[in-house]
């Protein structure tokens, strides 16, 4: 559920892409219209690779593995502890979630994440 306003929660549903839209997204027309985005993405990717090379691949991989370990712990421990503005049943719980979320639902589970990073 998502709470765009303080007085209600809206159930989120997974989206699907129709076959027609899928074909369009794979078309030359879409590629041509999005070419600038592809160029920008490639430039960012190359810049990131050069930065990793400057830092050192081994050092980067060690930091990445550390991050992945912490993320796994956070997903296992904090997902159940985070209190969101909407309950699993779609009920508004803004006051309760204020102890867990920064603002509205812009990052919930902070206290648990803080505990993980200080003890890990």
Secondary structure, DSSP 8 states (H G I E B T S, - for coil): -EEEETTEEE--------HHHHHHHTSHHHHHHTHHHHHHHHHHHHHHHHHHHHH-HHHHHHHHHHHHHHHHHHHHHHHHH---SB-TTS-B-HHHHTTTBSSTTSSB-HHHHHHHHHH-
